Amino acid sequence: MKTGRVRSNIGGIFAGCVAIAAVCAAEEAAADPVGSASLDIASAYVFRGVTLNDGLVAQPSLTVSPLPGLSLGVWGNLDLDDYGGKLNGGQFSEVDLTASYAFEIEKLQLTLGYAEYLYPGAGAEADREATLSLALPLPLAPTVSAYYGLGGAVEKNTYVELGVSHEIPIGEDLGLTLGAALGYAIPDDGDSGFSHYTAQASLGYKALALTATYYGQLNDKVLSDENYDQELVVALKLSMEF
């Protein structure tokens, strides 16, 4: 895919989401929030245990819900630091387009989703995934999410993640969230197995949250030493609803 075309598509998607958000906000100004926007400043970018940039990054996102259960989102990774000659600071290395639909069956929360990962400036084919997530109404809010590659470098690859979390109120508008996750990778070609685990603590106050995430390697044949470079990521998030 040509870089110019990718950037044009990205701009159109962002503009479309903003237009949808404006319409939804105008129609439901006094109702529940119909969307959210956020900006993360993180010490590194790690995805499923793989370090994609071990330097400072900015990660803006926009999500809108034009219909009950339906969410459309745009997320980007802006590299603020260079990374080993692979990435240049001041450029977007990734933009994700997502769509999901959430519904309930017998108190179980299910979410069907689709994600397309674009790589501006890299000239690489977009990666595409289908997602199925299940949230169980149990203590520690356990979740199970499965991702299956439909195209690009992740085609026919499967990734499964188990997660738990617990919220601890501390005071008015202040709270601590603790979480943990376990990843299992099933590549189309290569070794399958548990790749990594994460342990996370997030301290939130109103629209701000400070998060620390630790990534632990479990199997160097599944998550290679070359890809496992950054263990601890600290991020500051600013978010708002509209």
C-alpha positions in Angstrom: 0.0 0.0 0.0 1.4 3.4 -1.0 2.2 5.8 1.8 0.3 8.8 0.4 -2.8 6.7 0.0 -2.5 5.4 3.6 -2.2 9.0 5.0 -5.2 10.1 2.9 -7.3 7.2 4.2 -6.2 7.9 7.8 -7.2 11.6 7.5 -10.5 10.6 6.1 -11.2 8.2 8.9 -10.2 10.7 11.6 -12.5 13.3 9.9 -15.3 10.8 9.7 -15.1 9.9 13.4 -15.0 13.6 14.4 -18.1 14.2 12.3 -19.9 11.3 13.8 -18.9 12.5 17.3 -20.2 16.0 16.6 -23.6 14.7 15.3 -24.0 12.3 18.3 -23.0 15.0 20.8 -25.5 17.5 19.2 -28.3 14.9 19.3 -27.6 13.7 22.8 -26.1 16.7 24.6 -28.0 16.0 27.8 -27.8 12.2 27.6 -25.1 9.7 28.4 -21.6 10.1 26.8 -21.4 8.9 23.2 -17.7 8.9 22.8 -14.3 9.4 24.4 -10.9 10.8 23.5 -7.5 10.2 25.2 -3.8 10.9 24.9 -1.2 8.7 26.4 2.5 9.7 26.9 4.4 6.5 27.5 8.0 5.6 28.1 7.9 2.9 25.4 5.5 1.1 23.1 5.1 -2.7 23.8 2.5 -4.8 22.1 1.7 -8.3 23.3 5.2 -8.4 24.9 7.0 -7.3 21.8 8.9 -4.0 22.0 8.0 -1.8 19.1 9.8 1.3 20.4 11.8 1.5 23.6 11.7 5.3 23.7 9.1 8.0 24.4 5.8 7.8 22.4 2.5 9.7 22.3 -0.7 7.6 21.6 -3.9 9.6 20.9 -7.2 7.8 20.5 -10.8 8.6 19.6 -13.8 6.4 20.1 -17.5 7.0 19.2 -20.6 5.0 19.8 -23.2 6.0 17.1 -25.5 3.1 18.1 -26.0 1.2 21.4 -23.3 -1.5 21.6 -21.5 -0.3 18.5 -18.1 1.4 18.9 -15.8 2.9 16.2 -12.3 3.9 17.1 -9.0 5.3 15.8 -5.7 4.9 17.7 -2.3 6.1 16.8 1.3 5.7 17.9 3.5 8.8 17.4 7.2 8.0 18.0 8.8 10.9 19.9 12.2 9.1 20.0 14.1 7.2 17.3 14.3 3.4 17.8 17.5 1.6 16.6 17.4 3.1 13.1 14.0 1.5 12.5 11.8 4.4 13.4 12.2 8.2 13.1 11.0 10.5 15.9 8.1 12.8 15.1 6.3 10.4 12.9 3.3 8.1 13.2 4.5 4.5 12.9 1.1 2.9 13.4 -2.6 3.9 13.1 -5.3 1.4 14.2 -8.9 1.4 12.9 -11.3 -0.6 15.0 -15.0 -1.5 15.1 -16.8 -3.6 17.7 -20.2 -4.6 18.9 -21.0 -5.6 22.5 -24.0 -7.5 23.7 -25.1 -9.7 26.6 -26.2 -13.4 26.7 -27.2 -14.7 30.1 -25.3 -12.0 32.0 -22.2 -12.7 29.9 -20.7 -9.7 28.1 -19.6 -10.6 24.6 -17.8 -8.3 22.1 -17.2 -9.0 18.4 -14.6 -6.8 16.8 -12.4 -6.0 13.8 -9.1 -4.2 13.7 -7.0 -2.9 10.9 -3.4 -1.9 11.6 -1.9 0.6 9.2 1.8 1.5 9.1 2.3 5.0 7.5 5.7 5.5 5.9 6.7 1.9 6.2 5.2 0.7 2.9 4.0 -2.5 4.7 0.7 -4.2 4.1 -2.0 -3.5 6.7 -2.5 -6.2 9.3 -6.2 -7.3 9.9 -7.7 -9.2 12.9 -11.1 -10.4 14.0 -11.7 -10.4 17.8 -14.0 -12.2 20.2 -14.0 -11.2 23.8 -15.9 -12.6 26.8 -16.3 -10.8 30.1 -17.4 -13.1 33.0 -19.6 -11.8 35.9 -17.2 -13.1 38.5 -14.8 -11.6 41.2 -11.8 -9.9 39.6 -13.8 -9.4 36.4 -12.1 -12.1 34.4 -11.9 -11.7 30.6 -11.0 -14.0 27.7 -10.1 -12.4 24.3 -9.2 -14.3 21.1 -7.7 -12.6 18.0 -7.4 -14.2 14.6 -5.3 -12.8 11.8 -7.2 -12.2 8.5 -4.5 -10.5 6.5 -1.0 -9.0 6.5 1.9 -10.4 8.6 -0.6 -11.8 11.2 -2.6 -13.8 8.7 -3.7 -17.2 10.2 -2.1 -16.3 13.5 -4.1 -16.7 16.7 -3.5 -14.9 20.0 -5.5 -15.5 23.2 -5.3 -13.4 26.3 -6.7 -14.0 29.8 -7.1 -11.0 32.1 -8.3 -10.0 35.6 -8.6 -6.6 37.3 -9.7 -5.1 40.5 -10.6 -1.5 41.4 -9.8 -0.1 44.8 -11.5 3.3 45.7 -9.2 5.5 47.7 -11.1 8.8 47.9 -13.3 11.1 46.0 -12.4 10.9 42.3 -9.3 8.9 43.2 -8.9 5.2 42.7 -6.3 2.4 42.1 -6.8 -0.3 39.5 -4.7 -3.5 39.6 -4.7 -5.9 36.7 -2.8 -8.9 35.3 -2.9 -10.7 31.9 -1.5 -13.9 30.4 -0.9 -14.2 26.6 -0.9 -17.4 24.5 0.3 -17.2 20.9 -0.5 -19.7 18.1 1.4 -18.6 15.0 0.8 -20.0 11.6 4.4 -20.9 11.5 6.5 -21.4 14.6 6.2 -22.5 18.2 2.9 -22.1 20.1 2.8 -21.4 23.8 2.5 -18.9 26.6 4.4 -15.8 25.4 4.3 -13.4 28.3 2.4 -12.0 31.3 1.7 -8.5 32.4 1.1 -6.9 35.8 -0.3 -3.4 35.9 -1.2 -0.8 38.5 -3.1 2.4 37.5 -3.7 5.4 39.8 -6.5 7.5 38.4 -7.7 11.0 39.5 -10.6 12.5 37.5 -9.4 12.7 33.8 -5.8 11.7 34.6 -4.3 8.3 35.2 -0.7 7.2 35.9 0.0 3.6 34.8 2.9 1.2 35.3 3.0 -2.1 33.4 5.5 -4.9 33.8 6.0 -7.4 31.0 7.5 -10.8 31.8 8.8 -13.2 29.2 7.6 -16.8 29.6 9.0 -18.7 26.6 11.8 -17.4 24.5 10.8 -19.6 21.6 7.4 -17.9 21.4 8.5 -14.4 22.5 12.1 -14.2 21.3 14.9 -12.4 23.2 15.3 -10.0 20.3 11.6 -8.9 20.5 11.5 -8.9 24.3 13.4 -5.7 25.0 11.4 -3.5 27.4 10.1 -4.9 30.7 8.6 -1.8 32.4 6.4 0.9 30.7 5.1 3.9 32.5 2.4 6.1 30.9 0.4 9.2 31.8 -3.1 9.3 30.3 -5.4 12.2 29.8 -9.0 11.3 28.9 -12.4 12.9 28.4 -15.9 11.8 27.5 -18.4 13.7 25.3 
